[in-house]
Structure formats: C-alpha cells, structure tokens
Amino acid sequence: MRAIDLSGVAWRKSSYSNTSGGDCVEVADAVPSVVPVRDSKAPARGTLVFQAGAWAAFVDAVKRQGPRSR
C-alpha cells in the first residue's frame, strides 16, 4: 500500500459531534479514492484510511439504521 500524505488536508468534524467533548470523528474529503478518518480528540494517535466505496457503504448503513438511544 502506498503512503498517503495527509499533512495538508482539511479535516471536518462529523455533524453528530457535540461541543461538550463527546464522541468526535473527523474526515478529510479532498483525498482521491480514499476517505481518511480520525478521532478529533486525539488526532496524533493516527488515521484510518478507507476506500471511498467502503466508506460510502458504511455511512449509508448507519443512516438506514437511524439514531439509537443510549
């Protein structure tokens, strides 16, 4: 697998994140063919990189399942 330079990407926080330090996921959209994902509370811990199609399938499945109460 080739290395991907993520030093210049713009990260955006999930719309499901809250302002009081809750679970936060960030994604970078402008990377061709892949979707980098990281924990916004600990970005130095690393990034997971998904194929764009796999990420889209995951997001669609989560949307179909709908919100859950904890």
Buried (B, 14 or more C-beta within 10 A) or exposed (E): EEEBEBEEBEBEEEEEBEEEEEEBBBBBEEBEEBBBBBBBEEEEEEBEBBEEEEBEEEEEEEEEEEEEEE
